[in-house]
Amino acid sequence: PDVATPPDIGGQYLVTWSNEYSANDWDIKYRFVNTDGTTTTMGDIASGSYLEFNSAAIYTGIENQYVVTYAKTTSSSWDSDWNVFARSLHRDGTLGNFLTITNTDTCEASPMGTMVGGMTGEVLFTWDRCAVDTQLYVRRYRFYFDDLKPIVVINSPHAGVDWEAGSTQNITWSAIDNIEVTHLSLHYSNDGGNTWNLID
């Protein structure tokens, strides 16, 4: 297991570990633990029919975000190739960015992460190549942590506008986000907002 110890969010620690379901099926689990020993949210960082192992957790200091890195095989065999991955995790248990750190046909294992960019979200990942050599490998990545909701503004129609039944009108809007707006959906209501219908 590994523990991330944030100093400033109410005395909760993030504990991660490898959970064995069978000899060839291990997952990465997490649980938040209070300083008084009581536990809160528990869930999966990585799960599937492969082997996920060697988890390491860090607290980023940014918007209640953690990063968990781990090694994973490409099959259900301990002798197969291992690669290094990372996943961001919000304090509320929401999984965020998924990142492939290595994608090789050699054994990449024992990953660790260190925050190096302050509030920029930059993490320095290190790992080794099992028994292949004695070198330490390093890669730097930037995670984009996003707690901010997008802002959508209806430009037309303005509030209180009446349209004649059966007429064709334009609906215009603008949307912004601190990272990216990936999609929008429009809905309308015929009963004062009690129910909503999607506009295709």
Accessible surface in RSA format (square Angstrom, percent):
REM  Atomic radii and reference values for relative SASA: ProtOr
REM  Chains: A
REM  Algorithm: Lee & Richards
REM  Probe-radius: 1.40
REM  Slices: 20
REM RES _ NUM      All-atoms   Total-Side   Main-Chain    Non-polar    All polar
REM                ABS   REL    ABS   REL    ABS   REL    ABS   REL    ABS   REL
RES PRO A   1   143.80 104.8  94.66  86.3  49.14 178.6  98.18  81.1  45.62 283.5
RES ASP A   2    40.56  28.4  37.33  37.2   3.23   7.6   7.52  17.7  33.04  32.9
RES VAL A   3    75.12  49.4  55.20  50.0  19.92  48.0  55.20  48.0  19.92  54.0
RES ALA A   4     4.10   3.8   0.00   0.0   4.10   9.3   4.10   5.8   0.00   0.0
RES THR A   5    87.60  62.3  67.98  68.9  19.62  46.7  37.01  49.7  50.59  76.5
RES PRO A   6     7.91   5.8   0.00   0.0   7.91  28.8   0.00   0.0   7.91  49.2
RES PRO A   7   125.72  91.6  80.82  73.7  44.89 163.2  93.67  77.3  32.05 199.2
RES ASP A   8    98.61  69.1  65.19  64.9  33.42  79.0  38.80  91.3  59.81  59.7
RES ILE A   9    16.57   9.4  10.24   7.6   6.33  15.3  16.28  11.7   0.29   0.8
RES GLY A  10    70.80  87.3   0.00   N/A  70.80  87.3  38.66 106.1  32.14  72.0
RES GLY A  11    27.64  34.1   0.00   N/A  27.64  34.1  20.01  54.9   7.62  17.1
RES GLN A  12    22.43  12.5  22.05  16.1   0.39   0.9   1.46   3.1  20.97  15.9
RES TYR A  13    73.26  34.2  73.26  41.7   0.00   0.0  35.84  26.9  37.41  46.1
RES LEU A  14     0.00   0.0   0.00   0.0   0.00   0.0   0.00   0.0   0.00   0.0
RES VAL A  15    32.49  21.4  32.49  29.4   0.00   0.0  32.49  28.2   0.00   0.0
RES THR A  16     0.00   0.0   0.00   0.0   0.00   0.0   0.00   0.0   0.00   0.0
RES TRP A  17    56.53  22.7  55.74  27.0   0.78   1.8  48.66  25.9   7.86  12.8
RES SER A  18    29.41  24.9   9.80  13.1  19.61  45.2   6.21  13.2  23.20  32.5
RES ASN A  19    43.37  29.9  41.70  40.3   1.67   4.0   1.67   4.0  41.70  40.3
RES GLU A  20    97.06  55.7  69.63  52.7  27.43  65.3  15.53  30.0  81.53  66.6
RES TYR A  21   117.64  54.9  81.84  46.6  35.80  93.1  74.70  56.1  42.95  52.9
RES SER A  22    57.64  48.7  48.49  64.7   9.15  21.1  47.62 101.4  10.02  14.0
RES ALA A  23    68.44  62.9  59.61  92.0   8.83  20.1  61.93  87.2   6.51  17.2
RES ASN A  24    65.62  45.3  63.72  61.6   1.90   4.6   9.17  22.1  56.45  54.6
RES ASP A  25    35.96  25.2  35.96  35.8   0.00   0.0   8.06  19.0  27.91  27.8
RES TRP A  26    46.67  18.7  46.67  22.6   0.00   0.0  46.25  24.7   0.43   0.7
RES ASP A  27     9.15   6.4   9.15   9.1   0.00   0.0   0.00   0.0   9.15   9.1
RES ILE A  28     0.00   0.0   0.00   0.0   0.00   0.0   0.00   0.0   0.00   0.0
RES LYS A  29    27.73  13.5  27.73  17.0   0.00   0.0   4.30   3.9  23.43  25.0
RES TYR A  30     8.79   4.1   8.79   5.0   0.00   0.0   1.43   1.1   7.36   9.1
RES ARG A  31    76.97  32.3  76.97  39.2   0.00   0.0   8.47  11.6  68.50  41.5
RES PHE A  32     0.82   0.4   0.82   0.5   0.00   0.0   0.82   0.5   0.00   0.0
RES VAL A  33    33.42  22.0  33.42  30.3   0.00   0.0  33.42  29.0   0.00   0.0
RES ASN A  34    36.83  25.4  34.75  33.6   2.08   5.0  11.23  27.0  25.60  24.7
RES THR A  35    92.53  65.8  59.43  60.3  33.09  78.9  34.11  45.8  58.42  88.3
RES ASP A  36   112.82  79.0  72.89  72.5  39.94  94.4  49.67 116.9  63.15  63.0
RES GLY A  37    52.03  64.2   0.00   N/A  52.03  64.2  31.47  86.4  20.56  46.1
RES THR A  38    73.98  52.6  67.50  68.4   6.48  15.4  70.33  94.5   3.65   5.5
RES THR A  39    69.54  49.5  44.86  45.5  24.69  58.8  22.48  30.2  47.06  71.1
RES THR A  40    56.60  40.3  35.33  35.8  21.27  50.7  45.67  61.3  10.93  16.5
RES THR A  41    56.20  40.0  45.27  45.9  10.93  26.0  30.48  40.9  25.73  38.9
RES MET A  42    88.63  45.9  60.24  39.9  28.39  67.6  48.66  41.4  39.97  53.0
RES GLY A  43    19.18  23.6   0.00   N/A  19.18  23.6  19.18  52.6   0.00   0.0
RES ASP A  44    54.19  38.0  45.67  45.5   8.51  20.1  12.60  29.6  41.59  41.5
RES ILE A  45     4.33   2.5   0.00   0.0   4.33  10.4   0.27   0.2   4.06  11.0
RES ALA A  46    10.08   9.3   3.61   5.6   6.47  14.7  10.08  14.2   0.00   0.0
RES SER A  47    65.53  55.4  37.69  50.3  27.84  64.1   8.57  18.2  56.96  79.8
RES GLY A  48    38.93  48.0   0.00   N/A  38.93  48.0  33.80  92.8   5.13  11.5
RES SER A  49    79.42  67.1  67.62  90.3  11.80  27.2  48.75 103.8  30.67  43.0
RES TYR A  50    87.80  41.0  87.80  50.0   0.00   0.0  43.81  32.9  43.99  54.2
RES LEU A  51     0.00   0.0   0.00   0.0   0.00   0.0   0.00   0.0   0.00   0.0
RES GLU A  52     0.40   0.2   0.40   0.3   0.00   0.0   0.00   0.0   0.40   0.3
RES PHE A  53    59.55  29.8  59.55  36.9   0.00   0.0  59.55  36.1   0.00   0.0
RES ASN A  54    57.03  39.3  45.56  44.0  11.47  27.6  11.86  28.5  45.17  43.7
RES SER A  55    18.10  15.3   1.71   2.3  16.39  37.8   0.00   0.0  18.10  25.4
RES ALA A  56     4.63   4.3   3.54   5.5   1.09   2.5   3.60   5.1   1.02   2.7
RES ALA A  57     7.40   6.8   0.00   0.0   7.40  16.8   0.00   0.0   7.40  19.6
RES ILE A  58    28.36  16.1  25.50  19.0   2.86   6.9  28.36  20.4   0.00   0.0
RES TYR A  59    35.19  16.4  15.61   8.9  19.58  50.9  11.99   9.0  23.20  28.6
RES THR A  60    11.26   8.0   0.00   0.0  11.26  26.8   0.48   0.6  10.79  16.3
RES GLY A  61    34.95  43.1   0.00   N/A  34.95  43.1  17.57  48.2  17.38  38.9
RES ILE A  62    11.34   6.5  11.34   8.4   0.00   0.0  11.34   8.2   0.00   0.0
RES GLU A  63    65.40  37.5  46.14  34.9  19.25  45.8  33.04  63.9  32.36  26.4
RES ASN A  64    46.13  31.8  44.22  42.7   1.90   4.6   0.13   0.3  45.99  44.5
RES GLN A  65    13.26   7.4  13.26   9.7   0.00   0.0   0.00   0.0  13.26  10.1
RES TYR A  66     0.00   0.0   0.00   0.0   0.00   0.0   0.00   0.0   0.00   0.0
RES VAL A  67     1.62   1.1   0.85   0.8   0.76   1.8   0.85   0.7   0.76   2.1
RES VAL A  68     0.00   0.0   0.00   0.0   0.00   0.0   0.00   0.0   0.00   0.0
RES THR A  69     1.68   1.2   1.63   1.7   0.05   0.1   1.63   2.2   0.05   0.1
RES TYR A  70     4.70   2.2   4.70   2.7   0.00   0.0   0.00   0.0   4.70   5.8
RES ALA A  71     0.00   0.0   0.00   0.0   0.00   0.0   0.00   0.0   0.00   0.0
RES LYS A  72    53.61  26.2  53.06  32.6   0.56   1.3   7.81   7.0  45.80  48.8
RES THR A  73     1.78   1.3   0.00   0.0   1.78   4.2   0.00   0.0   1.78   2.7
RES THR A  74    82.08  58.4  62.66  63.5  19.42  46.3  54.32  73.0  27.75  42.0
RES SER A  75    39.99  33.8  38.99  52.0   1.00   2.3  37.56  80.0   2.43   3.4
RES SER A  76    52.02  44.0  48.92  65.3   3.10   7.1  13.40  28.5  38.62  54.1
RES SER A  77    47.56  40.2  44.21  59.0   3.35   7.7  32.81  69.9  14.75  20.7
RES TRP A  78   100.49  40.3  85.83  41.5  14.66  34.4  78.27  41.7  22.22  36.0
RES ASP A  79   141.28  99.0 106.83 106.3  34.46  81.5  35.42  83.4 105.86 105.6
RES SER A  80    26.89  22.7  12.45  16.6  14.44  33.3  22.55  48.0   4.34   6.1
RES ASP A  81    52.23  36.6  49.61  49.4   2.62   6.2   2.48   5.8  49.75  49.6
RES TRP A  82    19.43   7.8  19.43   9.4   0.00   0.0  12.18   6.5   7.25  11.8
RES ASN A  83     3.80   2.6   3.80   3.7   0.00   0.0   0.85   2.0   2.96   2.9
RES VAL A  84     0.03   0.0   0.03   0.0   0.00   0.0   0.03   0.0   0.00   0.0
RES PHE A  85    30.14  15.1  30.14  18.7   0.00   0.0  30.14  18.3   0.00   0.0
RES ALA A  86     0.00   0.0   0.00   0.0   0.00   0.0   0.00   0.0   0.00   0.0
RES ARG A  87    56.72  23.8  56.72  28.9   0.00   0.0   0.06   0.1  56.65  34.3
RES SER A  88     2.09   1.8   2.09   2.8   0.00   0.0   0.00   0.0   2.09   2.9
RES LEU A  89     0.00   0.0   0.00   0.0   0.00   0.0   0.00   0.0   0.00   0.0
RES HIS A  90    27.52  15.0  27.12  18.8   0.40   1.0  24.72  25.5   2.80   3.3
RES ARG A  91    76.02  31.9  70.23  35.8   5.79  13.8  13.18  18.0  62.84  38.1
RES ASP A  92    95.90  67.2  65.31  65.0  30.59  72.3  42.19  99.3  53.71  53.6
RES GLY A  93    17.96  22.1   0.00   N/A  17.96  22.1   3.87  10.6  14.08  31.5
RES THR A  94    82.86  58.9  74.54  75.6   8.32  19.8  60.96  81.9  21.89  33.1
RES LEU A  95    61.84  34.4  40.77  29.2  21.07  53.0  40.77  28.6  21.07  56.7
RES GLY A  96    36.07  44.5   0.00   N/A  36.07  44.5  28.53  78.3   7.54  16.9
RES ASN A  97    57.40  39.6  48.71  47.1   8.69  20.9  19.29  46.4  38.12  36.8
RES PHE A  98   108.56  54.3  80.40  49.8  28.16  73.3  80.40  48.7  28.16  80.6
RES LEU A  99    40.91  22.8  39.31  28.1   1.60   4.0  40.91  28.7   0.00   0.0
RES THR A 100    56.97  40.5  42.97  43.6  13.99  33.3  26.37  35.4  30.60  46.3
RES ILE A 101     1.64   0.9   0.00   0.0   1.64   4.0   0.26   0.2   1.38   3.7
RES THR A 102     4.90   3.5   2.41   2.4   2.49   5.9   4.75   6.4   0.15   0.2
RES ASN A 103   129.13  89.1 101.04  97.6  28.09  67.6  17.09  41.1 112.04 108.3
RES THR A 104    51.35  36.5  35.81  36.3  15.54  37.0  45.15  60.6   6.20   9.4
RES ASP A 105   116.55  81.6  98.60  98.1  17.96  42.5  34.76  81.8  81.80  81.6
RES THR A 106    42.66  30.3  37.11  37.6   5.56  13.2  42.66  57.3   0.00   0.0
RES CYS A 107    29.43  22.3  27.16  30.3   2.26   5.3  16.79  42.5  12.64  13.6
RES GLU A 108     0.61   0.4   0.61   0.5   0.00   0.0   0.00   0.0   0.61   0.5
RES ALA A 109    12.53  11.5  12.53  19.3   0.00   0.0  12.53  17.6   0.00   0.0
RES SER A 110    56.63  47.9  45.11  60.2  11.53  26.6  25.77  54.9  30.86  43.2
RES PRO A 111     3.20   2.3   0.03   0.0   3.16  11.5   0.03   0.0   3.16  19.7
RES MET A 112   105.55  54.7 105.37  69.7   0.19   0.4  85.76  72.9  19.79  26.2
RES GLY A 113     7.52   9.3   0.00   N/A   7.52   9.3   1.55   4.2   5.97  13.4
RES THR A 114    77.50  55.1  75.67  76.7   1.84   4.4  49.18  66.1  28.33  42.8
RES MET A 115    43.38  22.5  21.63  14.3  21.74  51.8  21.80  18.5  21.57  28.6
RES VAL A 116    61.03  40.2  27.14  24.6  33.89  81.7  35.13  30.5  25.90  70.2
RES GLY A 117    13.42  16.6   0.00   N/A  13.42  16.6   8.16  22.4   5.26  11.8
RES GLY A 118    50.97  62.9   0.00   N/A  50.97  62.9  43.34 118.9   7.62  17.1
RES MET A 119   146.08  75.7 121.95  80.7  24.13  57.5 103.58  88.1  42.50  56.3
RES THR A 120    65.97  46.9  50.18  50.9  15.79  37.6  58.95  79.2   7.02  10.6
RES GLY A 121     1.13   1.4   0.00   N/A   1.13   1.4   1.13   3.1   0.00   0.0
RES GLU A 122    33.72  19.4  33.72  25.5   0.00   0.0   0.26   0.5  33.47  27.3
RES VAL A 123     0.00   0.0   0.00   0.0   0.00   0.0   0.00   0.0   0.00   0.0
RES LEU A 124    52.43  29.2  51.77  37.0   0.66   1.7  51.77  36.4   0.66   1.8
RES PHE A 125     0.02   0.0   0.02   0.0   0.00   0.0   0.02   0.0   0.00   0.0
RES THR A 126    28.76  20.5  28.72  29.1   0.04   0.1  18.19  24.4  10.57  16.0
RES TRP A 127     9.55   3.8   8.62   4.2   0.93   2.2   9.55   5.1   0.00   0.0
RES ASP A 128    42.34  29.7  41.95  41.7   0.40   0.9  13.14  30.9  29.21  29.1
RES ARG A 129    61.74  25.9  61.74  31.5   0.00   0.0   0.00   0.0  61.74  37.4
RES CYS A 130    52.89  40.0  24.43  27.3  28.46  66.9  31.77  80.5  21.12  22.8
RES ALA A 131   105.70  97.2  68.95 106.4  36.76  83.6  79.09 111.4  26.61  70.5
RES VAL A 132    92.78  61.0  60.41  54.7  32.36  78.0  67.50  58.7  25.27  68.6
RES ASP A 133    42.49  29.8  26.73  26.6  15.75  37.2  29.34  69.1  13.14  13.1
RES THR A 134   146.73 104.4 109.44 110.9  37.29  88.9  86.74 116.5  59.99  90.7
RES GLN A 135   110.55  61.8 103.35  75.5   7.19  17.1  33.40  71.1  77.15  58.5
RES LEU A 136   120.48  67.1  94.04  67.3  26.44  66.5  94.15  66.1  26.32  70.8
RES TYR A 137    48.28  22.5  45.65  26.0   2.63   6.8  42.14  31.7   6.14   7.6
RES VAL A 138    81.74  53.8  51.91  47.0  29.83  71.9  51.91  45.1  29.83  80.9
RES ARG A 139   102.91  43.2  97.89  49.9   5.02  12.0  25.06  34.3  77.85  47.2
RES ARG A 140   133.26  56.0 108.38  55.2  24.88  59.2  40.77  55.7  92.49  56.1
RES TYR A 141    55.97  26.1  50.81  28.9   5.16  13.4  42.78  32.1  13.19  16.3
RES ARG A 142   111.51  46.8  90.12  45.9  21.40  50.9  21.01  28.7  90.50  54.9
RES PHE A 143     6.30   3.2   1.49   0.9   4.81  12.5   3.95   2.4   2.35   6.7
RES TYR A 144   130.84  61.1 121.09  68.9   9.75  25.4  90.80  68.2  40.03  49.4
RES PHE A 145    17.27   8.6   2.66   1.6  14.61  38.0   4.38   2.7  12.88  36.9
RES ASP A 146    59.46  41.7  33.86  33.7  25.60  60.5  14.51  34.2  44.95  44.8
RES ASP A 147    66.04  46.3  38.44  38.3  27.60  65.3  21.43  50.4  44.61  44.5
RES LEU A 148   104.95  58.4  98.18  70.2   6.77  17.0 100.18  70.4   4.77  12.8
RES LYS A 149   180.19  87.9 161.79  99.3  18.41  43.8 106.10  95.5  74.09  78.9
RES PRO A 150    78.33  57.1  60.60  55.2  17.73  64.5  60.77  50.2  17.57 109.2
RES ILE A 151   101.31  57.7  97.74  72.8   3.57   8.6 100.64  72.5   0.68   1.8
RES VAL A 152    74.74  49.2  45.40  41.1  29.34  70.7  45.40  39.4  29.34  79.6
RES VAL A 153    77.62  51.1  74.69  67.6   2.92   7.0  77.62  67.4   0.00   0.0
RES ILE A 154    87.99  50.1  68.79  51.2  19.20  46.3  68.79  49.5  19.20  52.1
RES ASN A 155    65.04  44.9  55.41  53.5   9.63  23.2  24.86  59.8  40.18  38.8
RES SER A 156    39.08  33.0  39.08  52.1   0.00   0.0  17.53  37.3  21.55  30.2
RES PRO A 157    41.32  30.1  31.50  28.7   9.82  35.7  34.92  28.8   6.40  39.8
RES HIS A 158   132.18  72.2 124.96  86.9   7.22  18.5  85.41  88.0  46.77  54.4
RES ALA A 159   109.53 100.7  69.29 106.9  40.24  91.5  81.27 114.4  28.26  74.9
RES GLY A 160    77.89  96.1   0.00   N/A  77.89  96.1  43.31 118.9  34.58  77.4
RES VAL A 161    76.57  50.4  46.09  41.7  30.48  73.5  51.49  44.7  25.09  68.0
RES ASP A 162   136.73  95.8 109.17 108.7  27.56  65.2  37.15  87.4  99.58  99.3
RES TRP A 163   104.38  41.9  72.41  35.0  31.97  75.1  67.80  36.1  36.58  59.3
RES GLU A 164   143.24  82.2 125.02  94.6  18.22  43.4  49.13  95.0  94.11  76.8
RES ALA A 165   101.35  93.2  69.93 107.9  31.42  71.5  81.15 114.3  20.20  53.5
RES GLY A 166    86.73 107.0   0.00   N/A  86.73 107.0  43.96 120.6  42.78  95.8
RES SER A 167    53.25  45.0  20.68  27.6  32.57  75.0  29.02  61.8  24.23  33.9
RES THR A 168   131.75  93.7 103.37 104.8  28.38  67.6  72.97  98.0  58.78  88.9
RES GLN A 169    79.62  44.5  52.89  38.7  26.73  63.6   6.80  14.5  72.82  55.2
RES ASN A 170   119.61  82.5 109.86 106.2   9.76  23.5  20.28  48.8  99.34  96.0
RES ILE A 171    64.45  36.7  48.03  35.8  16.41  39.6  48.03  34.6  16.41  44.5
RES THR A 172    61.57  43.8  59.06  59.9   2.51   6.0  57.05  76.6   4.51   6.8
RES TRP A 173    90.82  36.4  68.06  32.9  22.76  53.4  60.61  32.3  30.21  49.0
RES SER A 174    53.64  45.3  47.59  63.5   6.05  13.9  38.85  82.7  14.79  20.7
RES ALA A 175    28.32  26.0   3.21   5.0  25.10  57.1   3.77   5.3  24.55  65.0
RES ILE A 176   111.86  63.7 108.38  80.7   3.49   8.4 111.68  80.4   0.18   0.5
RES ASP A 177    34.12  23.9   4.31   4.3  29.81  70.5   7.07  16.6  27.04  27.0
RES ASN A 178    83.20  57.4  36.70  35.5  46.50 112.0  35.63  85.8  47.57  46.0
RES ILE A 179    78.80  44.8  47.42  35.3  31.38  75.6  50.81  36.6  27.98  75.9
RES GLU A 180   115.59  66.4  96.43  73.0  19.16  45.6  31.12  60.2  84.47  69.0
RES VAL A 181    55.20  36.3  28.64  25.9  26.56  64.0  31.02  26.9  24.18  65.6
RES THR A 182   104.55  74.4  68.19  69.1  36.37  86.7  56.57  76.0  47.98  72.5
RES HIS A 183   146.84  80.3 125.36  87.1  21.47  54.9  95.03  97.9  51.81  60.3
RES LEU A 184    74.52  41.5  42.23  30.2  32.29  81.2  44.38  31.2  30.13  81.1
RES SER A 185    67.85  57.3  41.37  55.2  26.48  61.0  24.42  52.0  43.43  60.8
RES LEU A 186    42.13  23.5  39.23  28.1   2.90   7.3  40.40  28.4   1.73   4.7
RES HIS A 187    88.32  48.3  64.25  44.7  24.07  61.6  34.48  35.5  53.84  62.6
RES TYR A 188   100.57  47.0  97.61  55.5   2.96   7.7  63.03  47.4  37.54  46.3
RES SER A 189    33.28  28.1   5.31   7.1  27.97  64.4   5.31  11.3  27.97  39.2
RES ASN A 190   124.99  86.2  86.77  83.9  38.22  92.0  36.84  88.7  88.16  85.2
RES ASP A 191    60.76  42.6  43.48  43.3  17.28  40.9  40.37  95.0  20.39  20.3
RES GLY A 192    84.43 104.1   0.00   N/A  84.43 104.1  44.90 123.2  39.52  88.5
RES GLY A 193    31.14  38.4   0.00   N/A  31.14  38.4  11.79  32.3  19.35  43.3
RES ASN A 194   126.26  87.1  94.83  91.6  31.43  75.7  22.24  53.5 104.02 100.5
RES THR A 195    82.15  58.4  77.57  78.6   4.58  10.9  68.61  92.2  13.54  20.5
RES TRP A 196   150.92  60.6 122.09  59.1  28.82  67.7 107.73  57.4  43.19  70.1
RES ASN A 197    58.67  40.5  54.46  52.6   4.22  10.2  14.65  35.3  44.02  42.5
RES LEU A 198    98.40  54.8  75.47  54.0  22.94  57.7  75.47  53.0  22.94  61.7
RES ILE A 199    67.94  38.7  53.56  39.9  14.38  34.6  56.87  41.0  11.07  30.0
RES ASP A 200   169.11 118.5 102.05 101.6  67.05 158.6  70.47 165.8  98.64  98.4
END  Absolute sums over single chains surface
CHAIN  1 A    11802.3       8747.2       3055.2       6435.9       5366.4
END  Absolute sums over all chains
TOTAL         11802.3       8747.2       3055.2       6435.9       5366.4
